[in-house]
Amino acid sequence: MFQNQLNDQLVQAQTKSVETAKHLAQVAVQSAQELAEINQAIAKDVVAAAQDSATQLMAVEDPQQLAKLAQPETAQEAAKYAAAYQAKVSKVIRKSNKEVAEVVDASIDDARADLVKMLKEATKTAPAGSEAFVSAFKSMFDASIQQFDQVRASAADAFASFEKSVDEAMSNAQGQYAVAKPATKGSKSA
């Protein structure tokens, strides 16, 4: 009888694992779609801007007109587009990271609850005279259950590190745009 219960619990655990994997795959696909849409939109904007610039360059008749085209505002506009692009990408990454973290957290809770339930079922049907074994098993089980808290902490650290890496990458990229702006202003005053 216990073997049937154990088998049922294992099947339920496997079913939950498959559902979790499907959900994570959906999150990945949705994030990829959102990133593709962002990239498609920015590509359209870049092509339109390039066509506009090419049209303006073709219309240049003297060097003064060319100098007007090469204004710092043009670089600032490009930096604004880049910053907006980064913000959109960052939002998608953060959203999917948060959802994955929630799924991992819920999976840890489910696995823990399933193991506790299995322990209760196993010890409830233990034969008479096995109290010492059951007590030792419960002690080992309690120690292993504490590992779930460590796994949760490790997962939280991993997600926090990922977000920190994304923040640093975005800051570095924005820093490059900030460096480019003063350089164009400085060359204007020189």
C-alpha positions in Angstrom: 0.0 0.0 0.0 2.8 2.4 0.9 4.5 1.6 -2.4 1.4 2.7 -4.3 1.2 5.9 -2.4 4.9 6.5 -3.1 4.4 5.8 -6.8 1.5 8.2 -6.9 3.5 10.9 -5.2 6.4 10.4 -7.6 4.1 10.6 -10.6 2.6 13.8 -9.2 6.1 15.2 -8.6 7.1 14.4 -12.2 3.9 16.0 -13.5 4.6 19.2 -11.5 8.2 19.2 -12.9 6.9 18.9 -16.4 4.4 21.7 -15.8 7.1 23.9 -14.3 9.4 23.2 -17.3 6.6 24.1 -19.7 6.0 27.3 -17.8 9.6 28.3 -17.8 9.8 27.5 -21.5 6.7 29.8 -22.0 8.5 32.5 -20.1 11.6 32.1 -22.3 9.5 32.2 -25.5 7.5 35.2 -24.4 10.7 37.1 -23.4 12.3 36.2 -26.7 9.2 37.4 -28.6 9.2 40.7 -26.7 13.0 41.2 -27.4 12.4 40.3 -31.0 9.6 42.9 -31.2 11.9 45.5 -29.6 14.7 44.7 -32.0 12.4 44.8 -35.0 11.0 48.2 -33.9 14.5 49.6 -33.4 15.7 48.2 -36.7 12.8 49.9 -38.5 13.7 53.2 -36.7 17.4 52.8 -37.6 16.6 52.1 -41.3 14.3 55.1 -41.4 16.9 57.3 -39.7 19.6 56.1 -42.2 17.3 56.7 -45.1 16.6 60.2 -43.8 20.3 60.9 -43.3 21.1 59.6 -46.7 18.5 61.8 -48.2 19.9 64.8 -46.4 23.4 64.0 -47.4 22.4 63.7 -51.0 20.8 67.1 -50.9 24.0 68.8 -49.5 25.2 71.4 -51.9 27.9 73.2 -49.9 30.2 72.4 -46.8 28.1 74.7 -44.5 25.0 72.5 -45.0 27.2 69.5 -44.2 28.3 71.2 -41.0 24.7 71.8 -40.0 24.0 68.1 -40.4 26.8 67.1 -38.0 25.4 68.8 -34.9 25.7 67.5 -31.3 22.0 67.2 -31.2 22.2 64.3 -33.7 24.5 62.4 -31.4 22.2 63.2 -28.4 19.2 61.9 -30.3 21.1 58.7 -31.1 22.0 58.4 -27.4 18.3 58.8 -26.5 17.3 56.0 -28.8 20.0 53.8 -27.4 18.9 54.6 -23.8 15.2 53.9 -24.6 16.2 50.6 -26.2 18.2 49.6 -23.2 15.3 50.5 -20.9 12.9 48.3 -22.9 15.4 45.4 -23.0 16.1 45.8 -19.2 12.3 45.8 -18.5 11.9 42.5 -20.4 14.9 40.9 -18.7 13.8 42.0 -15.2 10.2 40.8 -15.8 11.3 37.3 -17.0 13.9 37.1 -14.2 11.3 37.9 -11.6 8.9 35.3 -13.1 11.6 32.6 -13.1 12.5 33.5 -9.5 8.9 33.1 -8.5 8.6 29.7 -10.3 11.8 28.5 -8.6 10.6 29.6 -5.2 7.2 28.0 -5.7 8.9 24.8 -6.9 11.0 24.7 -3.8 7.9 25.1 -1.6 6.1 22.4 -3.5 9.0 19.9 -3.3 9.4 20.6 0.4 5.6 20.1 1.0 5.6 16.9 -1.0 8.5 15.5 0.9 7.0 16.4 4.3 3.7 14.7 3.1 5.7 11.6 2.0 7.4 11.4 5.4 4.1 11.6 7.2 2.7 8.8 5.1 5.8 6.7 5.4 6.0 7.0 9.2 2.3 6.6 9.7 2.4 3.1 8.3 5.7 2.1 9.9 5.5 -1.3 11.6 5.6 -1.6 15.4 9.1 -1.7 16.9 10.6 0.6 14.3 10.3 3.7 16.4 14.1 4.1 16.7 14.5 3.8 12.9 11.7 6.3 12.4 13.1 8.7 14.8 16.6 8.5 13.2 15.0 8.9 9.7 13.0 11.9 10.8 16.2 13.5 12.2 18.0 13.0 8.9 14.9 14.2 7.0 14.7 17.4 9.0 18.3 18.0 8.3 17.7 17.5 4.6 14.7 19.7 4.6 16.9 22.5 5.9 18.7 22.2 2.6 15.7 23.7 0.9 16.3 27.0 2.7 19.9 26.9 1.5 18.7 26.2 -2.1 16.2 29.1 -1.8 19.0 31.4 -0.5 21.3 30.3 -3.3 18.6 30.9 -5.9 17.9 34.3 -4.5 21.6 35.2 -4.6 21.9 34.0 -8.2 18.9 36.1 -9.3 20.2 39.1 -7.4 23.6 38.7 -9.0 22.0 38.5 -12.4 20.1 41.7 -11.8 23.2 43.4 -10.6 25.1 42.3 -13.7 22.3 43.7 -15.9 22.3 47.0 -13.9 26.1 47.2 -14.3 25.9 46.5 -18.1 23.2 49.1 -18.5 25.2 51.7 -16.5 28.3 51.0 -18.5 26.5 51.4 -21.7 24.8 54.6 -20.5 28.2 55.8 -19.3 29.5 55.5 -22.8 26.7 57.7 -24.1 27.4 60.2 -21.4 31.1 60.3 -22.3 30.1 60.8 -26.0 27.9 63.8 -25.3 30.5 66.0 -23.6 33.0 65.1 -26.3 30.7 66.5 -29.0 30.0 69.6 -26.9 33.7 70.1 -26.3 34.4 69.9 -30.0 31.7 72.4 -30.7 33.3 75.0 -28.3 36.8 74.3 -29.6 
